[in-house]
């Protein structure tokens, strides 16, 4: 079946509106996950530092690396939204 049979409101929106909604959804959904991940990572790192302050260097290195990977997911979501908005 066609996509429009599942999402009838896209017929009303035409192409520009559908692109805007697609880009907005891609950025909204793709931005929430990295934000939650970074918040959880920082919280757990603070807990670990509170329990074992001597392991600061190892915890900090792993935290920075993990935050960079989580942030990359947000950048992929931004690029996907830009492709949807301007290329497709």
Backbone as XML, in Angstrom:
<?xml version="1.0"?>
<chain id="A" units="angstrom">
  <residue number="1" name="UNK">
    <atom name="N" x="0.834" y="-1.189" z="0.000"/>
    <atom name="CA" x="0.000" y="0.000" z="0.000"/>
    <atom name="C" x="0.872" y="1.243" z="0.000"/>
  </residue>
  <residue number="2" name="UNK">
    <atom name="N" x="0.274" y="2.320" z="-0.377"/>
    <atom name="CA" x="1.005" y="3.568" z="-0.412"/>
    <atom name="C" x="1.143" y="4.167" z="0.976"/>
  </residue>
  <residue number="3" name="UNK">
    <atom name="N" x="2.156" y="4.987" z="1.130"/>
    <atom name="CA" x="2.374" y="5.665" z="2.398"/>
    <atom name="C" x="1.230" y="6.613" z="2.710"/>
  </residue>
  <residue number="4" name="UNK">
    <atom name="N" x="0.664" y="7.232" z="1.680"/>
    <atom name="CA" x="-0.399" y="8.201" z="1.906"/>
    <atom name="C" x="-1.670" y="7.564" z="2.448"/>
  </residue>
  <residue number="5" name="UNK">
    <atom name="N" x="-1.853" y="6.262" z="2.250"/>
    <atom name="CA" x="-3.032" y="5.616" z="2.815"/>
    <atom name="C" x="-2.897" y="5.484" z="4.338"/>
  </residue>
  <residue number="6" name="UNK">
    <atom name="N" x="-1.656" y="5.422" z="4.848"/>
    <atom name="CA" x="-1.446" y="5.369" z="6.293"/>
    <atom name="C" x="-1.419" y="6.758" z="6.920"/>
  </residue>
  <residue number="7" name="UNK">
    <atom name="N" x="-0.955" y="7.732" z="6.177"/>
    <atom name="CA" x="-0.830" y="9.099" z="6.684"/>
    <atom name="C" x="-1.608" y="10.060" z="5.788"/>
  </residue>
  <residue number="8" name="UNK">
    <atom name="N" x="-2.929" y="10.104" z="5.909"/>
    <atom name="CA" x="-3.721" y="10.915" z="4.979"/>
    <atom name="C" x="-3.490" y="12.412" z="5.111"/>
  </residue>
  <residue number="9" name="UNK">
    <atom name="N" x="-2.989" y="12.885" z="6.252"/>
    <atom name="CA" x="-2.769" y="14.320" z="6.393"/>
    <atom name="C" x="-1.641" y="14.825" z="5.497"/>
  </residue>
  <residue number="10" name="UNK">
    <atom name="N" x="-0.785" y="13.911" z="5.000"/>
    <atom name="CA" x="0.295" y="14.345" z="4.104"/>
    <atom name="C" x="-0.232" y="14.809" z="2.755"/>
  </residue>
  <residue number="11" name="UNK">
    <atom name="N" x="-1.408" y="14.339" z="2.368"/>
    <atom name="CA" x="-1.991" y="14.785" z="1.106"/>
    <atom name="C" x="-2.336" y="16.260" z="1.202"/>
  </residue>
  <residue number="12" name="UNK">
    <atom name="N" x="-2.809" y="16.691" z="2.351"/>
    <atom name="CA" x="-3.188" y="18.087" z="2.547"/>
    <atom name="C" x="-1.943" y="18.974" z="2.602"/>
  </residue>
  <residue number="13" name="UNK">
    <atom name="N" x="-0.887" y="18.474" z="3.224"/>
    <atom name="CA" x="0.303" y="19.287" z="3.440"/>
    <atom name="C" x="1.116" y="19.531" z="2.178"/>
  </residue>
  <residue number="14" name="UNK">
    <atom name="N" x="0.965" y="18.657" z="1.211"/>
    <atom name="CA" x="1.740" y="18.734" z="-0.020"/>
    <atom name="C" x="3.218" y="18.471" z="0.291"/>
  </residue>
  <residue number="15" name="UNK">
    <atom name="N" x="4.073" y="18.819" z="-0.608"/>
    <atom name="CA" x="5.486" y="18.455" z="-0.483"/>
    <atom name="C" x="6.225" y="19.285" z="0.559"/>
  </residue>
  <residue number="16" name="UNK">
    <atom name="N" x="6.038" y="20.584" z="0.545"/>
    <atom name="CA" x="6.797" y="21.447" z="1.456"/>
    <atom name="C" x="6.434" y="21.182" z="2.911"/>
  </residue>
  <residue number="17" name="UNK">
    <atom name="N" x="5.172" y="21.009" z="3.176"/>
    <atom name="CA" x="4.754" y="20.741" z="4.551"/>
    <atom name="C" x="5.228" y="19.391" z="5.041"/>
  </residue>
  <residue number="18" name="UNK">
    <atom name="N" x="5.183" y="18.395" z="4.163"/>
    <atom name="CA" x="5.650" y="17.057" z="4.550"/>
    <atom name="C" x="7.148" y="17.066" z="4.818"/>
  </residue>
  <residue number="19" name="UNK">
    <atom name="N" x="7.901" y="17.821" z="4.015"/>
    <atom name="CA" x="9.341" y="17.924" z="4.249"/>
    <atom name="C" x="9.631" y="18.603" z="5.575"/>
  </residue>
  <residue number="20" name="UNK">
    <atom name="N" x="8.867" y="19.628" z="5.887"/>
    <atom name="CA" x="9.080" y="20.341" z="7.146"/>
    <atom name="C" x="8.772" y="19.448" z="8.335"/>
  </residue>
  <residue number="21" name="UNK">
    <atom name="N" x="7.679" y="18.688" z="8.250"/>
    <atom name="CA" x="7.335" y="17.788" z="9.351"/>
    <atom name="C" x="8.366" y="16.669" z="9.465"/>
  </residue>
  <residue number="22" name="UNK">
    <atom name="N" x="8.824" y="16.134" z="8.348"/>
    <atom name="CA" x="9.836" y="15.085" z="8.381"/>
    <atom name="C" x="11.140" y="15.567" z="8.989"/>
  </residue>
  <residue number="23" name="UNK">
    <atom name="N" x="11.572" y="16.764" z="8.606"/>
    <atom name="CA" x="12.808" y="17.318" z="9.161"/>
    <atom name="C" x="12.649" y="17.600" z="10.652"/>
  </residue>
  <residue number="24" name="UNK">
    <atom name="N" x="11.488" y="18.109" z="11.042"/>
    <atom name="CA" x="11.257" y="18.401" z="12.458"/>
    <atom name="C" x="11.243" y="17.128" z="13.292"/>
  </residue>
  <residue number="25" name="UNK">
    <atom name="N" x="10.598" y="16.079" z="12.794"/>
    <atom name="CA" x="10.570" y="14.816" z="13.523"/>
    <atom name="C" x="11.956" y="14.191" z="13.610"/>
  </residue>
  <residue number="26" name="UNK">
    <atom name="N" x="12.715" y="14.263" z="12.524"/>
    <atom name="CA" x="14.069" y="13.702" z="12.538"/>
    <atom name="C" x="14.936" y="14.402" z="13.578"/>
  </residue>
  <residue number="27" name="UNK">
    <atom name="N" x="14.827" y="15.715" z="13.665"/>
    <atom name="CA" x="15.644" y="16.452" z="14.623"/>
    <atom name="C" x="15.135" y="16.271" z="16.044"/>
  </residue>
  <residue number="28" name="UNK">
    <atom name="N" x="13.826" y="16.228" z="16.226"/>
    <atom name="CA" x="13.269" y="16.086" z="17.579"/>
    <atom name="C" x="13.601" y="14.723" z="18.169"/>
  </residue>
  <residue number="29" name="UNK">
    <atom name="N" x="13.343" y="13.680" z="17.415"/>
    <atom name="CA" x="13.607" y="12.333" z="17.910"/>
    <atom name="C" x="15.112" y="12.091" z="18.016"/>
  </residue>
  <residue number="30" name="UNK">
    <atom name="N" x="15.844" y="12.578" z="17.024"/>
    <atom name="CA" x="17.292" y="12.385" z="17.043"/>
    <atom name="C" x="18.017" y="13.258" z="18.045"/>
  </residue>
  <residue number="31" name="UNK">
    <atom name="N" x="17.373" y="14.283" z="18.568"/>
    <atom name="CA" x="18.007" y="15.145" z="19.561"/>
    <atom name="C" x="17.726" y="14.731" z="20.988"/>
  </residue>
  <residue number="32" name="UNK">
    <atom name="N" x="16.613" y="14.028" z="21.190"/>
    <atom name="CA" x="16.249" y="13.618" z="22.545"/>
    <atom name="C" x="17.194" y="12.533" z="23.060"/>
  </residue>
  <residue number="33" name="UNK">
    <atom name="N" x="17.492" y="11.559" z="22.244"/>
    <atom name="CA" x="18.325" y="10.431" z="22.688"/>
    <atom name="C" x="19.728" y="10.876" z="23.126"/>
  </residue>
  <residue number="34" name="UNK">
    <atom name="N" x="20.441" y="11.689" z="22.347"/>
    <atom name="CA" x="21.762" y="12.121" z="22.818"/>
    <atom name="C" x="21.690" y="12.980" z="24.086"/>
  </residue>
  <residue number="35" name="UNK">
    <atom name="N" x="20.651" y="13.787" z="24.202"/>
    <atom name="CA" x="20.521" y="14.614" z="25.403"/>
    <atom name="C" x="20.337" y="13.745" z="26.641"/>
  </residue>
  <residue number="36" name="UNK">
    <atom name="N" x="19.485" y="12.742" z="26.543"/>
    <atom name="CA" x="19.297" y="11.828" z="27.669"/>
    <atom name="C" x="20.573" y="11.039" z="27.964"/>
  </residue>
  <residue number="37" name="UNK">
    <atom name="N" x="21.238" y="10.599" z="26.914"/>
    <atom name="CA" x="22.462" y="9.816" z="27.097"/>
    <atom name="C" x="23.551" y="10.637" z="27.779"/>
  </residue>
  <residue number="38" name="UNK">
    <atom name="N" x="23.731" y="11.873" z="27.361"/>
    <atom name="CA" x="24.768" y="12.714" z="27.961"/>
    <atom name="C" x="24.427" y="13.014" z="29.415"/>
  </residue>
  <residue number="39" name="UNK">
    <atom name="N" x="23.160" y="13.261" z="29.694"/>
    <atom name="CA" x="22.756" y="13.496" z="31.075"/>
    <atom name="C" x="23.007" y="12.287" z="31.964"/>
  </residue>
  <residue number="40" name="UNK">
    <atom name="N" x="22.674" y="11.108" z="31.459"/>
    <atom name="CA" x="22.907" y="9.895" z="32.242"/>
    <atom name="C" x="24.398" y="9.634" z="32.424"/>
  </residue>
  <residue number="41" name="UNK">
    <atom name="N" x="25.181" y="9.851" z="31.370"/>
    <atom name="CA" x="26.627" y="9.650" z="31.468"/>
    <atom name="C" x="27.257" y="10.574" z="32.505"/>
  </residue>
  <residue number="42" name="UNK">
    <atom name="N" x="26.866" y="11.837" z="32.473"/>
    <atom name="CA" x="27.441" y="12.788" z="33.426"/>
    <atom name="C" x="27.023" y="12.449" z="34.855"/>
  </residue>
  <residue number="43" name="UNK">
    <atom name="N" x="25.776" y="12.059" z="35.024"/>
    <atom name="CA" x="25.317" y="11.691" z="36.363"/>
    <atom name="C" x="26.050" y="10.487" z="36.920"/>
  </residue>
  <residue number="44" name="UNK">
    <atom name="N" x="26.211" y="9.476" z="36.105"/>
    <atom name="CA" x="26.919" y="8.278" z="36.563"/>
    <atom name="C" x="28.402" y="8.559" z="36.802"/>
  </residue>
  <residue number="45" name="UNK">
    <atom name="N" x="28.974" y="9.452" z="36.003"/>
    <atom name="CA" x="30.377" y="9.801" z="36.216"/>
    <atom name="C" x="30.549" y="10.535" z="37.547"/>
  </residue>
  <residue number="46" name="UNK">
    <atom name="N" x="29.605" y="11.406" z="37.874"/>
    <atom name="CA" x="29.688" y="12.111" z="39.156"/>
    <atom name="C" x="29.529" y="11.142" z="40.326"/>
  </residue>
  <residue number="47" name="UNK">
    <atom name="N" x="28.635" y="10.168" z="40.166"/>
    <atom name="CA" x="28.490" y="9.142" z="41.208"/>
    <atom name="C" x="29.794" y="8.350" z="41.373"/>
  </residue>
  <residue number="48" name="UNK">
    <atom name="N" x="30.394" y="7.979" z="40.248"/>
    <atom name="CA" x="31.640" y="7.205" z="40.313"/>
    <atom name="C" x="32.760" y="8.024" z="40.943"/>
  </residue>
  <residue number="49" name="UNK">
    <atom name="N" x="32.819" y="9.319" z="40.637"/>
    <atom name="CA" x="33.846" y="10.167" z="41.239"/>
    <atom name="C" x="33.609" y="10.340" z="42.734"/>
  </residue>
  <residue number="50" name="UNK">
    <atom name="N" x="32.351" y="10.375" z="43.128"/>
    <atom name="CA" x="32.058" y="10.480" z="44.550"/>
    <atom name="C" x="32.451" y="9.228" z="45.316"/>
  </residue>
  <residue number="51" name="UNK">
    <atom name="N" x="32.335" y="8.085" z="44.683"/>
    <atom name="CA" x="32.674" y="6.822" z="45.348"/>
    <atom name="C" x="34.173" y="6.531" z="45.316"/>
  </residue>
  <residue number="52" name="UNK">
    <atom name="N" x="34.818" y="6.930" z="44.208"/>
    <atom name="CA" x="36.241" y="6.597" z="44.062"/>
    <atom name="C" x="36.974" y="7.775" z="43.406"/>
  </residue>
  <residue number="53" name="UNK">
    <atom name="N" x="37.345" y="8.782" z="44.176"/>
    <atom name="CA" x="37.991" y="9.964" z="43.599"/>
    <atom name="C" x="39.362" y="9.690" z="42.983"/>
  </residue>
  <residue number="54" name="UNK">
    <atom name="N" x="39.998" y="8.600" z="43.392"/>
    <atom name="CA" x="41.325" y="8.304" z="42.844"/>
    <atom name="C" x="41.265" y="7.882" z="41.383"/>
  </residue>
  <residue number="55" name="UNK">
    <atom name="N" x="40.105" y="7.441" z="40.920"/>
    <atom name="CA" x="39.963" y="6.968" z="39.539"/>
    <atom name="C" x="39.528" y="8.087" z="38.595"/>
  </residue>
  <residue number="56" name="UNK">
    <atom name="N" x="39.819" y="9.327" z="38.980"/>
    <atom name="CA" x="39.359" y="10.480" z="38.212"/>
    <atom name="C" x="39.838" y="10.468" z="36.759"/>
  </residue>
  <residue number="57" name="UNK">
    <atom name="N" x="41.072" y="10.155" z="36.526"/>
    <atom name="CA" x="41.629" y="10.199" z="35.162"/>
    <atom name="C" x="40.948" y="9.184" z="34.254"/>
  </residue>
  <residue number="58" name="UNK">
    <atom name="N" x="40.773" y="7.966" z="34.745"/>
    <atom name="CA" x="40.126" y="6.932" z="33.921"/>
    <atom name="C" x="38.668" y="7.257" z="33.669"/>
  </residue>
  <residue number="59" name="UNK">
    <atom name="N" x="37.979" y="7.753" z="34.687"/>
    <atom name="CA" x="36.558" y="8.097" z="34.534"/>
    <atom name="C" x="36.401" y="9.262" z="33.570"/>
  </residue>
  <residue number="60" name="UNK">
    <atom name="N" x="37.261" y="10.271" z="33.697"/>
    <atom name="CA" x="37.170" y="11.439" z="32.834"/>
    <atom name="C" x="37.440" y="11.079" z="31.378"/>
  </residue>
  <residue number="61" name="UNK">
    <atom name="N" x="38.416" y="10.242" z="31.133"/>
    <atom name="CA" x="38.723" y="9.827" z="29.761"/>
    <atom name="C" x="37.548" y="9.085" z="29.138"/>
  </residue>
  <residue number="62" name="UNK">
    <atom name="N" x="36.994" y="8.143" z="29.877"/>
    <atom name="CA" x="35.854" y="7.386" z="29.351"/>
    <atom name="C" x="34.625" y="8.267" z="29.185"/>
  </residue>
  <residue number="63" name="UNK">
    <atom name="N" x="34.429" y="9.229" z="30.078"/>
    <atom name="CA" x="33.288" y="10.132" z="29.982"/>
    <atom name="C" x="33.382" y="10.991" z="28.726"/>
  </residue>
  <residue number="64" name="UNK">
    <atom name="N" x="34.543" y="11.547" z="28.470"/>
    <atom name="CA" x="34.711" y="12.408" z="27.301"/>
    <atom name="C" x="34.505" y="11.611" z="26.016"/>
  </residue>
  <residue number="65" name="UNK">
    <atom name="N" x="35.025" y="10.416" z="25.967"/>
    <atom name="CA" x="34.847" y="9.574" z="24.784"/>
    <atom name="C" x="33.380" y="9.202" z="24.580"/>
  </residue>
  <residue number="66" name="UNK">
    <atom name="N" x="32.696" y="8.850" z="25.650"/>
    <atom name="CA" x="31.284" y="8.467" z="25.550"/>
    <atom name="C" x="30.412" y="9.652" z="25.156"/>
  </residue>
  <residue number="67" name="UNK">
    <atom name="N" x="30.694" y="10.822" z="25.693"/>
    <atom name="CA" x="29.923" y="12.012" z="25.333"/>
    <atom name="C" x="30.146" y="12.358" z="23.862"/>
  </residue>
  <residue number="68" name="UNK">
    <atom name="N" x="31.338" y="12.172" z="23.369"/>
    <atom name="CA" x="31.608" y="12.445" z="21.955"/>
    <atom name="C" x="30.811" y="11.498" z="21.057"/>
  </residue>
  <residue number="69" name="UNK">
    <atom name="N" x="30.721" y="10.225" z="21.433"/>
    <atom name="CA" x="29.923" y="9.286" z="20.640"/>
    <atom name="C" x="28.441" y="9.627" z="20.702"/>
  </residue>
  <residue number="70" name="UNK">
    <atom name="N" x="27.944" y="10.012" z="21.861"/>
    <atom name="CA" x="26.537" y="10.387" z="21.990"/>
    <atom name="C" x="26.241" y="11.649" z="21.190"/>
  </residue>
  <residue number="71" name="UNK">
    <atom name="N" x="27.155" y="12.592" z="21.203"/>
    <atom name="CA" x="26.966" y="13.829" z="20.449"/>
    <atom name="C" x="26.986" y="13.568" z="18.943"/>
  </residue>
  <residue number="72" name="UNK">
    <atom name="N" x="27.760" y="12.589" z="18.514"/>
    <atom name="CA" x="27.794" y="12.245" z="17.087"/>
    <atom name="C" x="26.429" y="11.790" z="16.604"/>
  </residue>
  <residue number="73" name="UNK">
    <atom name="N" x="25.673" y="11.110" z="17.452"/>
    <atom name="CA" x="24.322" y="10.690" z="17.064"/>
    <atom name="C" x="23.442" y="11.905" z="16.827"/>
  </residue>
  <residue number="74" name="UNK">
    <atom name="N" x="23.574" y="12.923" z="17.660"/>
    <atom name="CA" x="22.827" y="14.159" z="17.458"/>
    <atom name="C" x="23.215" y="14.864" z="16.168"/>
  </residue>
  <residue number="75" name="UNK">
    <atom name="N" x="24.485" y="14.826" z="15.827"/>
    <atom name="CA" x="24.941" y="15.444" z="14.577"/>
    <atom name="C" x="24.402" y="14.677" z="13.375"/>
  </residue>
  <residue number="76" name="UNK">
    <atom name="N" x="24.343" y="13.338" z="13.474"/>
    <atom name="CA" x="23.742" y="12.550" z="12.389"/>
    <atom name="C" x="22.274" y="12.902" z="12.219"/>
  </residue>
  <residue number="77" name="UNK">
    <atom name="N" x="21.567" y="13.121" z="13.313"/>
    <atom name="CA" x="20.161" y="13.511" z="13.230"/>
    <atom name="C" x="20.026" y="14.880" z="12.571"/>
  </residue>
  <residue number="78" name="UNK">
    <atom name="N" x="20.914" y="15.811" z="12.896"/>
    <atom name="CA" x="20.890" y="17.129" z="12.264"/>
    <atom name="C" x="21.140" y="17.024" z="10.770"/>
  </residue>
  <residue number="79" name="UNK">
    <atom name="N" x="22.126" y="16.224" z="10.395"/>
    <atom name="CA" x="22.399" y="16.060" z="8.955"/>
    <atom name="C" x="21.227" y="15.403" z="8.235"/>
  </residue>
  <residue number="80" name="UNK">
    <atom name="N" x="20.585" y="14.442" z="8.872"/>
    <atom name="CA" x="19.416" y="13.813" z="8.268"/>
    <atom name="C" x="18.292" y="14.823" z="8.088"/>
  </residue>
  <residue number="81" name="UNK">
    <atom name="N" x="18.082" y="15.677" z="9.086"/>
    <atom name="CA" x="17.044" y="16.698" z="8.977"/>
    <atom name="C" x="17.357" y="17.688" z="7.865"/>
  </residue>
  <residue number="82" name="UNK">
    <atom name="N" x="18.623" y="18.056" z="7.729"/>
    <atom name="CA" x="18.991" y="18.986" z="6.660"/>
    <atom name="C" x="18.804" y="18.350" z="5.279"/>
  </residue>
  <residue number="83" name="UNK">
    <atom name="N" x="19.130" y="17.067" z="5.156"/>
    <atom name="CA" x="18.938" y="16.379" z="3.884"/>
    <atom name="C" x="17.455" y="16.322" z="3.549"/>
  </residue>
  <residue number="84" name="UNK">
    <atom name="N" x="16.637" y="16.001" z="4.528"/>
    <atom name="CA" x="15.195" y="15.939" z="4.293"/>
    <atom name="C" x="14.658" y="17.308" z="3.882"/>
  </residue>
  <residue number="85" name="UNK">
    <atom name="N" x="15.123" y="18.361" z="4.552"/>
    <atom name="CA" x="14.587" y="19.690" z="4.303"/>
    <atom name="C" x="15.049" y="20.291" z="2.974"/>
  </residue>
  <residue number="86" name="UNK">
    <atom name="N" x="16.299" y="20.050" z="2.605"/>
    <atom name="CA" x="16.837" y="20.788" z="1.461"/>
    <atom name="C" x="17.170" y="19.952" z="0.234"/>
  </residue>
  <residue number="87" name="UNK">
    <atom name="N" x="17.383" y="18.654" z="0.376"/>
    <atom name="CA" x="17.815" y="17.849" z="-0.756"/>
    <atom name="C" x="16.664" y="17.051" z="-1.342"/>
  </residue>
  <residue number="88" name="UNK">
    <atom name="N" x="15.906" y="16.418" z="-0.501"/>
    <atom name="CA" x="14.817" y="15.554" z="-0.999"/>
    <atom name="C" x="13.657" y="16.391" z="-1.479"/>
  </residue>
</chain>
